[in-house]
Amino acid sequence: MASLVQPVHETETSSEMAQPQTLDGARVRTDFPILIHPAEPGRQSLIFLDSAASSQKPNVVIDALTAYYRDYNANIHRGVYHLSEVATTAFEDARKKIARFINAASPRECIFVRNTTEALNLVAQSWGRANLQPGDLVVFTEMEHHSNIVPWQMIAEERGARLAHVPITADGRLNLDRFDEILEEGPKLVAFTHVSNGLGTVNPAKEMIAKAHAAGAVVVLDGAQSTPHFAVDVQDLDCDFLSMSGHKMLGPMGAGVLYGKKSLLDAMPPYMGGGSMIRKVELGHTTWADVPAKFEAGTPSVGDSIGLGVAIDYLNELGMDRVWQHEQELGAYALDRMRELPGIVIYGPESAELRSGVVSFTLGDIHPHDVAAILDEQNIAVRAGHHCAQPLMRALGIVATTRASFYVYNTPEDVDRLVEGLYGVYRTMTGQPSPTMSSARVVPVSEKSDGDHAPCRAKWDAWNHTDEKQ
Ligand SMILES: Cc1ncc(COP(=O)(O)O)c(C=O)c1O
């Protein structure tokens, strides 16, 4: 594969003059201390391929968090002293950066929450309670993360609303014919993910939103797996709501965003009551503050939100187009190399163009948790499980996959290590030096006489009883 590491092509007047045309993952990696720690004795260097769950953090974000706590830690919006003013300004500046990043019409349309889960629950509980009537239809899809299913089930049950879902096609795309048919029933709300965390499928969001609007629905777009990876323009997409998880886009855990059109947010009741979200409190009655404060009850994650703003600065410096190109190239290279593995099934669309940098797969009848646990012995971090998408797994006829996901700091060499690691998985599980799945008998971990991988089985049993984080 052609190297992703390209020389800087300078143009005379461009403001991006000093930036390379493509992203240099190896250079980017040096900004991430966790990725350049010397390997522990006896271990290989870390290959981190689980950014779809949570990305690593660059020095600038870690430094921003430290600076907040060291230099200007204070509660915001309520202090009249200097420190509080500095913290408030930094917090509100982060909101402005987020608004620019997704091209919101105003920072007031960006509400700080902890993560996508909280953003989606906010819409379900606030908009849903105020707008859903018995018999109304709420639509989501078969490829959703649980956080874009369960909140709708909860509010639908409370309000007596009906649910419908858009199924997936055999190659892991949304069945848009079924989508059109469901829209004919006039749903009140349509919620879907921009990019699937379990498959990497990039959904045709703009087209789907236009159709849903034409059918009279409000549209909630789950941006957890899109906003970290490519430029998302909420005005161009015309979504009514968009959710973001800062921890998946180089930011700290604890800072996420709900974008909502101001007209909708203004008309919605608060989600939580308490400090900061009020205009006037009397003993018998309270009036609400304007958005975004109306939805930000209590003390927010000030440092984390500021850190998210810095993560966005960092992504902007890399350039979101370059970020996306880098991931698509890595994803395409991974698909090419991984297809050579005997017995592999890769889920999601065939064409790399319809996919993000997520590769979800099974290896013959080796359990995905065994694959991940054996890769971990080579210090390759991948995710295994149902990825908080049990309906999707059911549609695929499996219980779990192993998932490798790529981000700005990954390189083609990481893909090579992964592929070598997967050959190692075959060797461990079959005891054969040169595996072919047609001839190899895969020995279940529980049957292995040396007991080496008993811990994998124990982990699997434990995982089986939890709703492991995606
Ligand atoms: C598509 C999608 N939606 C929602 C979520 C939930 O995100 P969070 O755990 O940050 O709330 C995830 C997390 O992986 C996801 O991938």
The ligand as an SDF file (V2000), in Angstrom:
LIG
                    3D

 16 16  0  0  0  0  0  0  0  0999 V2000
  -23.1840    4.8100   17.5590 C   0  0  0  0  0  0  0  0  0  0  0  0
  -23.1040    5.0030   19.0460 C   0  0  0  0  0  0  0  0  0  0  0  0
  -24.1110    5.5820   19.6880 N   0  0  0  0  0  0  0  0  0  0  0  0
  -24.0860    5.8030   21.0030 C   0  0  0  0  0  0  0  0  0  0  0  0
  -23.0110    5.4190   21.7650 C   0  0  0  0  0  0  0  0  0  0  0  0
  -23.0020    5.6940   23.2330 C   0  0  0  0  0  0  0  0  0  0  0  0
  -21.9700    6.5880   23.5310 O   0  0  0  0  0  0  0  0  0  0  0  0
  -21.6410    6.9760   25.0150 P   0  0  0  0  0  0  0  0  0  0  0  0
  -21.2480    5.7150   25.7180 O   0  0  0  0  0  0  0  0  0  0  0  0
  -20.5260    7.9450   24.8780 O   0  0  0  0  0  0  0  0  0  0  0  0
  -22.8540    7.5670   25.5960 O   0  0  0  0  0  0  0  0  0  0  0  0
  -21.9380    4.8040   21.1460 C   0  0  0  0  0  0  0  0  0  0  0  0
  -20.8000    4.3490   21.9390 C   0  0  0  0  0  0  0  0  0  0  0  0
  -19.9970    3.6010   21.5030 O   0  0  0  0  0  0  0  0  0  0  0  0
  -21.9760    4.5890   19.7530 C   0  0  0  0  0  0  0  0  0  0  0  0
  -20.9630    4.0190   19.1140 O   0  0  0  0  0  0  0  0  0  0  0  0
  1  2  1  0
  2  3  1  0
  2 15  2  0
  3  4  2  0
  4  5  1  0
  5  6  1  0
  5 12  2  0
  6  7  1  0
  7  8  1  0
  8  9  2  0
  8 10  1  0
  8 11  1  0
 12 13  1  0
 12 15  1  0
 13 14  2  0
 15 16  1  0
M  END
$$$$
